[in-house]
Amino acid sequence: MRGPMAFRSLDGMGCLVEGFDRPPAIMMPYNPAYYPEFFEKYGLDKEKDFYAYWMDAREPFPERLEKLSEHAQKKTGSSSGT
């Protein structure tokens, strides 16, 4: 059995197994904390890991990401509008 599944790939798949101390992430499942133990109790095993990363939008981007962004903008000729 594979699941829980979504109707479309953009709806998010699987279940959250750690990170319950954080708010839900966009396009990622957020279920009660007892789900992983419940699934394991009934013999289900994890098949694949999906990751979501947390970044505080109030903090400035790391310098490395700023440089990478500038390089990508020069290469493609695009601008962020700032």
PyMOL Python script that loads the backbone (N, CA, C, O; Angstrom):
from pymol import cmd

cmd.read_pdbstr("""\
ATOM      1  N   MET A   1       0.845  -1.170   0.000  1.00  0.00           N
ATOM      2  CA  MET A   1       0.000   0.000   0.000  1.00  0.00           C
ATOM      3  C   MET A   1       0.891   1.233   0.000  1.00  0.00           C
ATOM      4  O   MET A   1       1.890   1.279   0.718  1.00  0.00           O
ATOM      5  N   ARG A   2       0.540   2.217  -0.790  1.00  0.00           N
ATOM      6  CA  ARG A   2       1.274   3.476  -0.844  1.00  0.00           C
ATOM      7  C   ARG A   2       0.287   4.586  -0.488  1.00  0.00           C
ATOM      8  O   ARG A   2      -0.830   4.624  -1.003  1.00  0.00           O
ATOM      9  N   GLY A   3       0.707   5.481   0.390  1.00  0.00           N
ATOM     10  CA  GLY A   3      -0.198   6.570   0.740  1.00  0.00           C
ATOM     11  C   GLY A   3       0.195   7.195   2.060  1.00  0.00           C
ATOM     12  O   GLY A   3       1.226   6.828   2.625  1.00  0.00           O
ATOM     13  N   PRO A   4      -0.565   8.094   2.554  1.00  0.00           N
ATOM     14  CA  PRO A   4      -1.733   8.665   1.896  1.00  0.00           C
ATOM     15  C   PRO A   4      -1.346   9.418   0.628  1.00  0.00           C
ATOM     16  O   PRO A   4      -0.307  10.075   0.569  1.00  0.00           O
ATOM     17  N   MET A   5      -2.194   9.312  -0.373  1.00  0.00           N
ATOM     18  CA  MET A   5      -1.936   9.941  -1.661  1.00  0.00           C
ATOM     19  C   MET A   5      -2.860  11.133  -1.859  1.00  0.00           C
ATOM     20  O   MET A   5      -3.873  11.280  -1.175  1.00  0.00           O
ATOM     21  N   ALA A   6      -2.494  11.961  -2.790  1.00  0.00           N
ATOM     22  CA  ALA A   6      -3.290  13.118  -3.144  1.00  0.00           C
ATOM     23  C   ALA A   6      -3.880  12.901  -4.530  1.00  0.00           C
ATOM     24  O   ALA A   6      -3.436  12.023  -5.270  1.00  0.00           O
ATOM     25  N   PHE A   7      -4.867  13.690  -4.875  1.00  0.00           N
ATOM     26  CA  PHE A   7      -5.466  13.585  -6.201  1.00  0.00           C
ATOM     27  C   PHE A   7      -4.499  14.056  -7.284  1.00  0.00           C
ATOM     28  O   PHE A   7      -4.473  13.504  -8.384  1.00  0.00           O
ATOM     29  N   ARG A   8      -3.709  15.075  -6.970  1.00  0.00           N
ATOM     30  CA  ARG A   8      -2.721  15.596  -7.918  1.00  0.00           C
ATOM     31  C   ARG A   8      -1.377  15.692  -7.222  1.00  0.00           C
ATOM     32  O   ARG A   8      -1.323  15.745  -5.993  1.00  0.00           O
ATOM     33  N   SER A   9      -0.300  15.716  -7.975  1.00  0.00           N
ATOM     34  CA  SER A   9       1.027  15.800  -7.365  1.00  0.00           C
ATOM     35  C   SER A   9       1.246  17.124  -6.647  1.00  0.00           C
ATOM     36  O   SER A   9       2.119  17.218  -5.785  1.00  0.00           O
ATOM     37  N   LEU A  10       0.471  18.144  -6.986  1.00  0.00           N
ATOM     38  CA  LEU A  10       0.618  19.443  -6.332  1.00  0.00           C
ATOM     39  C   LEU A  10      -0.125  19.526  -4.999  1.00  0.00           C
ATOM     40  O   LEU A  10      -0.017  20.535  -4.302  1.00  0.00           O
ATOM     41  N   ASP A  11      -0.859  18.509  -4.640  1.00  0.00           N
ATOM     42  CA  ASP A  11      -1.637  18.526  -3.405  1.00  0.00           C
ATOM     43  C   ASP A  11      -0.859  18.040  -2.188  1.00  0.00           C
ATOM     44  O   ASP A  11      -1.360  18.141  -1.068  1.00  0.00           O
ATOM     45  N   GLY A  12       0.322  17.527  -2.370  1.00  0.00           N
ATOM     46  CA  GLY A  12       1.116  17.007  -1.260  1.00  0.00           C
ATOM     47  C   GLY A  12       0.822  15.534  -1.024  1.00  0.00           C
ATOM     48  O   GLY A  12      -0.327  15.105  -1.129  1.00  0.00           O
ATOM     49  N   MET A  13       1.840  14.766  -0.709  1.00  0.00           N
ATOM     50  CA  MET A  13       1.694  13.335  -0.492  1.00  0.00           C
ATOM     51  C   MET A  13       2.371  12.941   0.809  1.00  0.00           C
ATOM     52  O   MET A  13       3.212  13.677   1.325  1.00  0.00           O
ATOM     53  N   GLY A  14       2.009  11.794   1.331  1.00  0.00           N
ATOM     54  CA  GLY A  14       2.652  11.259   2.514  1.00  0.00           C
ATOM     55  C   GLY A  14       2.107  11.847   3.790  1.00  0.00           C
ATOM     56  O   GLY A  14       1.036  12.454   3.814  1.00  0.00           O
ATOM     57  N   CYS A  15       2.880  11.653   4.871  1.00  0.00           N
ATOM     58  CA  CYS A  15       2.476  12.218   6.158  1.00  0.00           C
ATOM     59  C   CYS A  15       3.705  12.756   6.872  1.00  0.00           C
ATOM     60  O   CYS A  15       4.829  12.302   6.659  1.00  0.00           O
ATOM     61  N   LEU A  16       3.458  13.723   7.712  1.00  0.00           N
ATOM     62  CA  LEU A  16       4.516  14.345   8.494  1.00  0.00           C
ATOM     63  C   LEU A  16       4.956  13.373   9.581  1.00  0.00           C
ATOM     64  O   LEU A  16       4.111  12.836  10.298  1.00  0.00           O
ATOM     65  N   VAL A  17       6.262  13.133   9.722  1.00  0.00           N
ATOM     66  CA  VAL A  17       6.757  12.225  10.750  1.00  0.00           C
ATOM     67  C   VAL A  17       7.608  12.930  11.799  1.00  0.00           C
ATOM     68  O   VAL A  17       7.858  12.374  12.868  1.00  0.00           O
ATOM     69  N   GLU A  18       8.051  14.144  11.506  1.00  0.00           N
ATOM     70  CA  GLU A  18       8.758  14.958  12.501  1.00  0.00           C
ATOM     71  C   GLU A  18       8.586  16.420  12.113  1.00  0.00           C
ATOM     72  O   GLU A  18       8.228  16.734  10.977  1.00  0.00           O
ATOM     73  N   GLY A  19       8.843  17.305  13.064  1.00  0.00           N
ATOM     74  CA  GLY A  19       8.682  18.729  12.794  1.00  0.00           C
ATOM     75  C   GLY A  19       7.336  19.270  13.246  1.00  0.00           C
ATOM     76  O   GLY A  19       6.866  20.288  12.737  1.00  0.00           O
ATOM     77  N   PHE A  20       6.720  18.590  14.198  1.00  0.00           N
ATOM     78  CA  PHE A  20       5.415  19.025  14.684  1.00  0.00           C
ATOM     79  C   PHE A  20       5.498  20.311  15.508  1.00  0.00           C
ATOM     80  O   PHE A  20       4.475  20.901  15.854  1.00  0.00           O
ATOM     81  N   ASP A  21       6.715  20.738  15.818  1.00  0.00           N
ATOM     82  CA  ASP A  21       6.902  21.985  16.563  1.00  0.00           C
ATOM     83  C   ASP A  21       6.873  23.205  15.641  1.00  0.00           C
ATOM     84  O   ASP A  21       6.936  24.338  16.118  1.00  0.00           O
ATOM     85  N   ARG A  22       6.779  22.991  14.353  1.00  0.00           N
ATOM     86  CA  ARG A  22       6.727  24.079  13.355  1.00  0.00           C
ATOM     87  C   ARG A  22       5.331  24.169  12.760  1.00  0.00           C
ATOM     88  O   ARG A  22       4.588  23.187  12.763  1.00  0.00           O
ATOM     89  N   PRO A  23       4.970  25.343  12.249  1.00  0.00           N
ATOM     90  CA  PRO A  23       3.668  25.457  11.568  1.00  0.00           C
ATOM     91  C   PRO A  23       3.692  24.708  10.236  1.00  0.00           C
ATOM     92  O   PRO A  23       4.771  24.389   9.736  1.00  0.00           O
ATOM     93  N   PRO A  24       2.535  24.423   9.656  1.00  0.00           N
ATOM     94  CA  PRO A  24       2.496  23.722   8.368  1.00  0.00           C
ATOM     95  C   PRO A  24       3.277  24.469   7.290  1.00  0.00           C
ATOM     96  O   PRO A  24       3.339  25.698   7.289  1.00  0.00           O
ATOM     97  N   ALA A  25       3.873  23.705   6.371  1.00  0.00           N
ATOM     98  CA  ALA A  25       4.607  24.270   5.239  1.00  0.00           C
ATOM     99  C   ALA A  25       3.734  24.181   3.987  1.00  0.00           C
ATOM    100  O   ALA A  25       2.909  23.276   3.863  1.00  0.00           O
ATOM    101  N   ILE A  26       3.914  25.100   3.085  1.00  0.00           N
ATOM    102  CA  ILE A  26       3.144  25.128   1.851  1.00  0.00           C
ATOM    103  C   ILE A  26       3.379  23.846   1.056  1.00  0.00           C
ATOM    104  O   ILE A  26       4.515  23.406   0.882  1.00  0.00           O
ATOM    105  N   MET A  27       2.296  23.264   0.585  1.00  0.00           N
ATOM    106  CA  MET A  27       2.302  22.066  -0.257  1.00  0.00           C
ATOM    107  C   MET A  27       2.893  20.830   0.426  1.00  0.00           C
ATOM    108  O   MET A  27       3.327  19.896  -0.248  1.00  0.00           O
ATOM    109  N   MET A  28       2.910  20.824   1.751  1.00  0.00           N
ATOM    110  CA  MET A  28       3.389  19.668   2.497  1.00  0.00           C
ATOM    111  C   MET A  28       2.279  19.203   3.436  1.00  0.00           C
ATOM    112  O   MET A  28       1.550  20.033   3.979  1.00  0.00           O
ATOM    113  N   PRO A  29       2.137  17.894   3.637  1.00  0.00           N
ATOM    114  CA  PRO A  29       1.089  17.409   4.532  1.00  0.00           C
ATOM    115  C   PRO A  29       1.353  17.827   5.973  1.00  0.00           C
ATOM    116  O   PRO A  29       2.502  18.000   6.381  1.00  0.00           O
ATOM    117  N   TYR A  30       0.300  17.984   6.722  1.00  0.00           N
ATOM    118  CA  TYR A  30       0.415  18.269   8.153  1.00  0.00           C
ATOM    119  C   TYR A  30      -0.691  17.494   8.849  1.00  0.00           C
ATOM    120  O   TYR A  30      -1.869  17.828   8.723  1.00  0.00           O
ATOM    121  N   ASN A  31      -0.311  16.473   9.573  1.00  0.00           N
ATOM    122  CA  ASN A  31      -1.254  15.556  10.196  1.00  0.00           C
ATOM    123  C   ASN A  31      -1.005  15.506  11.697  1.00  0.00           C
ATOM    124  O   ASN A  31      -0.004  16.039  12.175  1.00  0.00           O
ATOM    125  N   PRO A  32      -1.899  14.873  12.441  1.00  0.00           N
ATOM    126  CA  PRO A  32      -1.658  14.720  13.876  1.00  0.00           C
ATOM    127  C   PRO A  32      -0.367  13.942  14.141  1.00  0.00           C
ATOM    128  O   PRO A  32       0.037  13.100  13.339  1.00  0.00           O
ATOM    129  N   ALA A  33       0.268  14.232  15.268  1.00  0.00           N
ATOM    130  CA  ALA A  33       1.565  13.627  15.603  1.00  0.00           C
ATOM    131  C   ALA A  33       1.487  12.116  15.823  1.00  0.00           C
ATOM    132  O   ALA A  33       2.516  11.443  15.762  1.00  0.00           O
ATOM    133  N   TYR A  34       0.311  11.569  16.072  1.00  0.00           N
ATOM    134  CA  TYR A  34       0.213  10.127  16.322  1.00  0.00           C
ATOM    135  C   TYR A  34       0.205   9.305  15.030  1.00  0.00           C
ATOM    136  O   TYR A  34       0.332   8.082  15.104  1.00  0.00           O
ATOM    137  N   TYR A  35       0.065   9.908  13.874  1.00  0.00           N
ATOM    138  CA  TYR A  35       0.000   9.158  12.613  1.00  0.00           C
ATOM    139  C   TYR A  35       1.187   8.224  12.382  1.00  0.00           C
ATOM    140  O   TYR A  35       0.969   7.049  12.085  1.00  0.00           O
ATOM    141  N   PRO A  36       2.442   8.693  12.504  1.00  0.00           N
ATOM    142  CA  PRO A  36       3.562   7.775  12.217  1.00  0.00           C
ATOM    143  C   PRO A  36       3.518   6.507  13.071  1.00  0.00           C
ATOM    144  O   PRO A  36       3.721   5.407  12.558  1.00  0.00           O
ATOM    145  N   GLU A  37       3.257   6.655  14.361  1.00  0.00           N
ATOM    146  CA  GLU A  37       3.187   5.479  15.240  1.00  0.00           C
ATOM    147  C   GLU A  37       2.013   4.582  14.843  1.00  0.00           C
ATOM    148  O   GLU A  37       2.138   3.358  14.866  1.00  0.00           O
ATOM    149  N   PHE A  38       0.896   5.167  14.485  1.00  0.00           N
ATOM    150  CA  PHE A  38      -0.283   4.424  14.058  1.00  0.00           C
ATOM    151  C   PHE A  38       0.031   3.588  12.823  1.00  0.00           C
ATOM    152  O   PHE A  38      -0.304   2.404  12.776  1.00  0.00           O
ATOM    153  N   PHE A  39       0.672   4.193  11.820  1.00  0.00           N
ATOM    154  CA  PHE A  39       0.998   3.471  10.588  1.00  0.00           C
ATOM    155  C   PHE A  39       1.978   2.333  10.859  1.00  0.00           C
ATOM    156  O   PHE A  39       1.807   1.227  10.346  1.00  0.00           O
ATOM    157  N   GLU A  40       3.015   2.606  11.672  1.00  0.00           N
ATOM    158  CA  GLU A  40       4.001   1.575  11.990  1.00  0.00           C
ATOM    159  C   GLU A  40       3.357   0.420  12.758  1.00  0.00           C
ATOM    160  O   GLU A  40       3.691  -0.744  12.533  1.00  0.00           O
ATOM    161  N   LYS A  41       2.445   0.743  13.656  1.00  0.00           N
ATOM    162  CA  LYS A  41       1.759  -0.277  14.452  1.00  0.00           C
ATOM    163  C   LYS A  41       1.030  -1.285  13.565  1.00  0.00           C
ATOM    164  O   LYS A  41       0.917  -2.461  13.911  1.00  0.00           O
ATOM    165  N   TYR A  42       0.539  -0.817  12.425  1.00  0.00           N
ATOM    166  CA  TYR A  42      -0.191  -1.689  11.510  1.00  0.00           C
ATOM    167  C   TYR A  42       0.679  -2.216  10.374  1.00  0.00           C
ATOM    168  O   TYR A  42       0.173  -2.665   9.346  1.00  0.00           O
ATOM    169  N   GLY A  43       2.010  -2.154  10.576  1.00  0.00           N
ATOM    170  CA  GLY A  43       2.925  -2.821   9.657  1.00  0.00           C
ATOM    171  C   GLY A  43       3.327  -2.041   8.421  1.00  0.00           C
ATOM    172  O   GLY A  43       3.917  -2.611   7.503  1.00  0.00           O
ATOM    173  N   LEU A  44       3.024  -0.748   8.371  1.00  0.00           N
ATOM    174  CA  LEU A  44       3.413   0.042   7.201  1.00  0.00           C
ATOM    175  C   LEU A  44       4.810   0.607   7.396  1.00  0.00           C
ATOM    176  O   LEU A  44       5.177   1.004   8.502  1.00  0.00           O
ATOM    177  N   ASP A  45       5.591   0.642   6.320  1.00  0.00           N
ATOM    178  CA  ASP A  45       6.957   1.163   6.350  1.00  0.00           C
ATOM    179  C   ASP A  45       7.069   2.381   5.452  1.00  0.00           C
ATOM    180  O   ASP A  45       6.327   2.532   4.482  1.00  0.00           O
ATOM    181  N   LYS A  46       8.003   3.237   5.793  1.00  0.00           N
ATOM    182  CA  LYS A  46       8.283   4.410   4.980  1.00  0.00           C
ATOM    183  C   LYS A  46       8.978   3.978   3.697  1.00  0.00           C
ATOM    184  O   LYS A  46       9.848   3.107   3.717  1.00  0.00           O
ATOM    185  N   GLU A  47       8.593   4.589   2.584  1.00  0.00           N
ATOM    186  CA  GLU A  47       9.228   4.290   1.303  1.00  0.00           C
ATOM    187  C   GLU A  47      10.152   5.409   0.864  1.00  0.00           C
ATOM    188  O   GLU A  47      11.220   5.149   0.311  1.00  0.00           O
ATOM    189  N   LYS A  48       9.760   6.639   1.101  1.00  0.00           N
ATOM    190  CA  LYS A  48      10.504   7.775   0.566  1.00  0.00           C
ATOM    191  C   LYS A  48      10.407   8.950   1.525  1.00  0.00           C
ATOM    192  O   LYS A  48       9.399   9.124   2.210  1.00  0.00           O
ATOM    193  N   ASP A  49      11.475   9.763   1.569  1.00  0.00           N
ATOM    194  CA  ASP A  49      11.469  10.990   2.373  1.00  0.00           C
ATOM    195  C   ASP A  49      11.177  12.191   1.489  1.00  0.00           C
ATOM    196  O   ASP A  49      11.708  12.305   0.384  1.00  0.00           O
ATOM    197  N   PHE A  50      10.336  13.079   1.979  1.00  0.00           N
ATOM    198  CA  PHE A  50      10.112  14.385   1.368  1.00  0.00           C
ATOM    199  C   PHE A  50      10.545  15.412   2.406  1.00  0.00           C
ATOM    200  O   PHE A  50      10.288  15.239   3.598  1.00  0.00           O
ATOM    201  N   TYR A  51      11.191  16.468   1.965  1.00  0.00           N
ATOM    202  CA  TYR A  51      11.699  17.469   2.893  1.00  0.00           C
ATOM    203  C   TYR A  51      11.064  18.825   2.648  1.00  0.00           C
ATOM    204  O   TYR A  51      10.767  19.194   1.512  1.00  0.00           O
ATOM    205  N   ALA A  52      10.864  19.549   3.717  1.00  0.00           N
ATOM    206  CA  ALA A  52      10.453  20.952   3.658  1.00  0.00           C
ATOM    207  C   ALA A  52      11.466  21.708   4.509  1.00  0.00           C
ATOM    208  O   ALA A  52      11.876  21.226   5.564  1.00  0.00           O
ATOM    209  N   TYR A  53      11.861  22.859   4.064  1.00  0.00           N
ATOM    210  CA  TYR A  53      12.862  23.639   4.784  1.00  0.00           C
ATOM    211  C   TYR A  53      12.235  24.901   5.334  1.00  0.00           C
ATOM    212  O   TYR A  53      11.369  25.504   4.699  1.00  0.00           O
ATOM    213  N   TRP A  54      12.669  25.296   6.503  1.00  0.00           N
ATOM    214  CA  TRP A  54      12.144  26.466   7.191  1.00  0.00           C
ATOM    215  C   TRP A  54      13.142  27.611   7.072  1.00  0.00           C
ATOM    216  O   TRP A  54      14.333  27.446   7.336  1.00  0.00           O
ATOM    217  N   MET A  55      12.638  28.765   6.672  1.00  0.00           N
ATOM    218  CA  MET A  55      13.485  29.958   6.623  1.00  0.00           C
ATOM    219  C   MET A  55      12.653  31.119   7.133  1.00  0.00           C
ATOM    220  O   MET A  55      11.533  31.334   6.668  1.00  0.00           O
ATOM    221  N   ASP A  56      13.184  31.861   8.075  1.00  0.00           N
ATOM    222  CA  ASP A  56      12.497  33.012   8.639  1.00  0.00           C
ATOM    223  C   ASP A  56      12.598  34.169   7.653  1.00  0.00           C
ATOM    224  O   ASP A  56      13.694  34.671   7.400  1.00  0.00           O
ATOM    225  N   ALA A  57      11.483  34.593   7.101  1.00  0.00           N
ATOM    226  CA  ALA A  57      11.461  35.650   6.079  1.00  0.00           C
ATOM    227  C   ALA A  57      11.858  37.011   6.648  1.00  0.00           C
ATOM    228  O   ALA A  57      12.136  37.940   5.890  1.00  0.00           O
ATOM    229  N   ARG A  58      11.887  37.134   7.968  1.00  0.00           N
ATOM    230  CA  ARG A  58      12.298  38.411   8.579  1.00  0.00           C
ATOM    231  C   ARG A  58      13.811  38.568   8.601  1.00  0.00           C
ATOM    232  O   ARG A  58      14.321  39.675   8.774  1.00  0.00           O
ATOM    233  N   GLU A  59      14.524  37.469   8.426  1.00  0.00           N
ATOM    234  CA  GLU A  59      15.990  37.493   8.433  1.00  0.00           C
ATOM    235  C   GLU A  59      16.504  37.731   7.009  1.00  0.00           C
ATOM    236  O   GLU A  59      15.884  37.272   6.050  1.00  0.00           O
ATOM    237  N   PRO A  60      17.622  38.439   6.859  1.00  0.00           N
ATOM    238  CA  PRO A  60      18.177  38.623   5.511  1.00  0.00           C
ATOM    239  C   PRO A  60      18.674  37.295   4.936  1.00  0.00           C
ATOM    240  O   PRO A  60      19.048  36.383   5.674  1.00  0.00           O
ATOM    241  N   PHE A  61      18.670  37.206   3.602  1.00  0.00           N
ATOM    242  CA  PHE A  61      19.188  36.011   2.941  1.00  0.00           C
ATOM    243  C   PHE A  61      20.674  35.887   3.239  1.00  0.00           C
ATOM    244  O   PHE A  61      21.359  36.897   3.400  1.00  0.00           O
ATOM    245  N   PRO A  62      21.180  34.666   3.314  1.00  0.00           N
ATOM    246  CA  PRO A  62      22.629  34.487   3.462  1.00  0.00           C
ATOM    247  C   PRO A  62      23.363  35.109   2.260  1.00  0.00           C
ATOM    248  O   PRO A  62      22.846  35.107   1.143  1.00  0.00           O
ATOM    249  N   GLU A  63      24.546  35.628   2.498  1.00  0.00           N
ATOM    250  CA  GLU A  63      25.324  36.290   1.449  1.00  0.00           C
ATOM    251  C   GLU A  63      25.529  35.370   0.241  1.00  0.00           C
ATOM    252  O   GLU A  63      25.495  35.818  -0.905  1.00  0.00           O
ATOM    253  N   ARG A  64      25.740  34.095   0.511  1.00  0.00           N
ATOM    254  CA  ARG A  64      25.952  33.134  -0.581  1.00  0.00           C
ATOM    255  C   ARG A  64      24.742  33.090  -1.528  1.00  0.00           C
ATOM    256  O   ARG A  64      24.911  33.027  -2.746  1.00  0.00           O
ATOM    257  N   LEU A  65      23.532  33.123  -0.972  1.00  0.00           N
ATOM    258  CA  LEU A  65      22.338  33.103  -1.804  1.00  0.00           C
ATOM    259  C   LEU A  65      22.174  34.407  -2.573  1.00  0.00           C
ATOM    260  O   LEU A  65      21.720  34.397  -3.718  1.00  0.00           O
ATOM    261  N   GLU A  66      22.536  35.520  -1.963  1.00  0.00           N
ATOM    262  CA  GLU A  66      22.487  36.811  -2.657  1.00  0.00           C
ATOM    263  C   GLU A  66      23.406  36.787  -3.881  1.00  0.00           C
ATOM    264  O   GLU A  66      23.009  37.210  -4.967  1.00  0.00           O
ATOM    265  N   LYS A  67      24.627  36.294  -3.704  1.00  0.00           N
ATOM    266  CA  LYS A  67      25.581  36.223  -4.816  1.00  0.00           C
ATOM    267  C   LYS A  67      25.095  35.275  -5.911  1.00  0.00           C
ATOM    268  O   LYS A  67      25.220  35.570  -7.099  1.00  0.00           O
ATOM    269  N   LEU A  68      24.546  34.145  -5.504  1.00  0.00           N
ATOM    270  CA  LEU A  68      24.015  33.192  -6.474  1.00  0.00           C
ATOM    271  C   LEU A  68      22.859  33.810  -7.250  1.00  0.00           C
ATOM    272  O   LEU A  68      22.754  33.616  -8.461  1.00  0.00           O
ATOM    273  N   SER A  69      22.002  34.541  -6.576  1.00  0.00           N
ATOM    274  CA  SER A  69      20.870  35.208  -7.229  1.00  0.00           C
ATOM    275  C   SER A  69      21.371  36.249  -8.238  1.00  0.00           C
ATOM    276  O   SER A  69      20.872  36.314  -9.361  1.00  0.00           O
ATOM    277  N   GLU A  70      22.350  37.056  -7.839  1.00  0.00           N
ATOM    278  CA  GLU A  70      22.910  38.066  -8.747  1.00  0.00           C
ATOM    279  C   GLU A  70      23.516  37.406  -9.982  1.00  0.00           C
ATOM    280  O   GLU A  70      23.327  37.884 -11.100  1.00  0.00           O
ATOM    281  N   HIS A  71      24.237  36.319  -9.781  1.00  0.00           N
ATOM    282  CA  HIS A  71      24.857  35.607 -10.896  1.00  0.00           C
ATOM    283  C   HIS A  71      23.789  35.071 -11.856  1.00  0.00           C
ATOM    284  O   HIS A  71      23.921  35.198 -13.074  1.00  0.00           O
ATOM    285  N   ALA A  72      22.733  34.472 -11.299  1.00  0.00           N
ATOM    286  CA  ALA A  72      21.667  33.915 -12.136  1.00  0.00           C
ATOM    287  C   ALA A  72      20.951  35.020 -12.909  1.00  0.00           C
ATOM    288  O   ALA A  72      20.595  34.828 -14.071  1.00  0.00           O
ATOM    289  N   GLN A  73      20.739  36.174 -12.277  1.00  0.00           N
ATOM    290  CA  GLN A  73      20.070  37.280 -12.950  1.00  0.00           C
ATOM    291  C   GLN A  73      20.918  37.815 -14.102  1.00  0.00           C
ATOM    292  O   GLN A  73      20.384  38.120 -15.169  1.00  0.00           O
ATOM    293  N   LYS A  74      22.234  37.931 -13.901  1.00  0.00           N
ATOM    294  CA  LYS A  74      23.111  38.384 -14.970  1.00  0.00           C
ATOM    295  C   LYS A  74      23.127  37.387 -16.137  1.00  0.00           C
ATOM    296  O   LYS A  74      23.123  37.771 -17.306  1.00  0.00           O
ATOM    297  N   LYS A  75      23.146  36.111 -15.786  1.00  0.00           N
ATOM    298  CA  LYS A  75      23.214  35.071 -16.803  1.00  0.00           C
ATOM    299  C   LYS A  75      21.941  35.040 -17.663  1.00  0.00           C
ATOM    300  O   LYS A  75      22.024  34.828 -18.873  1.00  0.00           O
ATOM    301  N   THR A  76      20.775  35.249 -17.055  1.00  0.00           N
ATOM    302  CA  THR A  76      19.524  35.160 -17.785  1.00  0.00           C
ATOM    303  C   THR A  76      19.030  36.519 -18.256  1.00  0.00           C
ATOM    304  O   THR A  76      18.098  36.594 -19.058  1.00  0.00           O
ATOM    305  N   GLY A  77      19.647  37.601 -17.766  1.00  0.00           N
ATOM    306  CA  GLY A  77      19.221  38.932 -18.147  1.00  0.00           C
ATOM    307  C   GLY A  77      17.951  39.382 -17.454  1.00  0.00           C
ATOM    308  O   GLY A  77      17.320  40.351 -17.878  1.00  0.00           O
ATOM    309  N   SER A  78      17.567  38.681 -16.382  1.00  0.00           N
ATOM    310  CA  SER A  78      16.351  39.052 -15.646  1.00  0.00           C
ATOM    311  C   SER A  78      16.701  39.964 -14.487  1.00  0.00           C
ATOM    312  O   SER A  78      17.866  40.121 -14.123  1.00  0.00           O
ATOM    313  N   SER A  79      15.674  40.556 -13.919  1.00  0.00           N
ATOM    314  CA  SER A  79      15.853  41.470 -12.806  1.00  0.00           C
ATOM    315  C   SER A  79      14.788  41.195 -11.765  1.00  0.00           C
ATOM    316  O   SER A  79      13.665  40.818 -12.099  1.00  0.00           O
ATOM    317  N   SER A  80      15.143  41.384 -10.490  1.00  0.00           N
ATOM    318  CA  SER A  80      14.169  41.156  -9.416  1.00  0.00           C
ATOM    319  C   SER A  80      13.283  42.372  -9.217  1.00  0.00           C
ATOM    320  O   SER A  80      12.293  42.294  -8.490  1.00  0.00           O
ATOM    321  N   GLY A  81      13.612  43.492  -9.845  1.00  0.00           N
ATOM    322  CA  GLY A  81      12.788  44.688  -9.713  1.00  0.00           C
ATOM    323  C   GLY A  81      13.151  45.545  -8.510  1.00  0.00           C
ATOM    324  O   GLY A  81      12.430  46.489  -8.186  1.00  0.00           O
ATOM    325  N   THR A  82      14.265  45.230  -7.839  1.00  0.00           N
ATOM    326  CA  THR A  82      14.664  46.032  -6.681  1.00  0.00           C
ATOM    327  C   THR A  82      15.859  46.877  -7.007  1.00  0.00           C
ATOM    328  O   THR A  82      16.340  47.622  -6.153  1.00  0.00           O
TER     329      THR A  82
END
""", "prot")
cmd.dss("prot")
cmd.show_as("cartoon", "prot")
cmd.util.cbc("prot")
cmd.orient("prot")
